[in-house]
Amino acid sequence: MSAKTRITSAVAVLEAAMALARPDKFDRSIADIEPFLMEFLEARGIELYDLPPGKSATTLSTMAADKYGSGRNGLNPGDCLHYACAKYYQVPMLATHDEFRHTDLQTIP
């Protein structure tokens, strides 16, 4: 997979849907937001990938939690799953905050 391949996971879509459904955003149900997000991803050529297989996802996410999950800018459980996906698929992580910049992942920007 090339670094130009843009992917996301169900975890990221769920987090986005939950954030956008809030009363201070779209004030809609999470289920109402999901089709909008799927259209958004398709229009931008972002592919929805499955989470890594169970053992790989478990090993990578627990390793991330152990190594990067505590202290300031530590990874939360969702972040650990994002880490597992990026590591498994060998793609850089789009990082708008510092938490992933403190890991061994390549981050963008």
C-alpha positions in Angstrom: 0.0 0.0 0.0 1.4 3.4 -0.9 1.5 6.4 1.4 -0.8 8.1 -1.0 -3.5 5.6 -0.2 -6.0 7.2 2.1 -7.8 4.9 4.5 -9.9 5.1 7.6 -11.6 2.6 9.9 -15.0 2.0 11.5 -13.5 3.4 14.8 -12.7 6.7 13.1 -16.2 6.9 11.4 -17.9 6.1 14.7 -15.9 8.8 16.6 -16.7 11.3 13.8 -20.4 10.4 13.8 -20.6 10.7 17.6 -18.9 14.1 17.5 -21.0 15.5 14.7 -24.3 14.3 16.2 -23.8 16.4 19.3 -26.3 19.2 20.0 -23.7 21.9 19.4 -22.9 20.4 16.0 -25.6 18.9 13.7 -27.9 17.8 16.6 -28.9 14.7 14.8 -28.9 11.0 15.6 -25.6 9.2 15.1 -27.4 6.9 12.6 -28.5 10.0 10.6 -24.8 11.2 10.4 -23.4 7.9 9.1 -24.6 8.2 5.5 -23.2 11.8 5.3 -19.8 10.5 6.5 -19.8 7.6 4.0 -20.6 10.1 1.2 -17.8 12.4 2.5 -15.3 9.5 2.4 -16.3 8.4 -1.0 -16.1 11.9 -2.5 -12.5 12.2 -1.2 -11.3 8.8 -2.2 -10.9 7.7 1.4 -11.3 3.9 1.6 -13.0 2.3 4.6 -10.7 -0.6 5.8 -11.5 -3.3 8.2 -9.8 -3.3 11.5 -6.8 -5.7 11.6 -7.6 -9.3 12.4 -8.3 -9.9 16.0 -4.9 -11.1 17.2 -3.0 -8.4 15.3 -5.4 -5.7 16.5 -5.1 -6.9 20.0 -1.3 -7.2 20.0 -0.8 -3.8 18.3 -3.3 -1.8 20.3 -2.2 -3.3 23.7 1.4 -2.6 22.8 0.4 1.0 21.9 -1.5 1.4 25.2 1.5 0.0 27.2 4.1 2.2 25.4 2.1 5.4 24.7 -1.1 5.3 26.7 -0.3 7.2 29.9 0.7 10.6 30.8 0.2 13.9 29.0 -0.6 13.3 25.3 -1.1 9.6 26.0 -3.3 7.5 23.7 -6.8 6.7 24.8 -8.4 3.3 23.8 -9.7 4.6 20.5 -6.3 6.1 19.7 -4.7 2.7 20.4 -7.0 1.1 17.8 -6.1 3.9 15.3 -2.5 3.1 16.0 -3.1 -0.6 15.4 -4.7 0.1 12.0 -1.9 2.5 10.9 0.8 0.0 12.0 -0.9 -3.0 10.5 -1.6 -1.4 7.1 1.8 0.5 7.2 0.3 3.9 6.5 1.1 7.3 8.1 -1.3 8.7 10.6 -3.1 12.1 10.0 -2.4 13.8 13.3 -3.9 17.1 14.2 -2.8 16.8 17.9 0.4 15.7 19.5 -0.5 12.3 20.8 0.5 10.4 17.6 3.6 12.5 17.1 5.0 10.9 20.3 4.7 7.4 18.8 6.8 5.5 16.3 4.3 6.2 13.5 4.9 8.5 10.6 2.5 11.4 11.0 1.0 13.9 8.6 1.3 16.9 8.7 
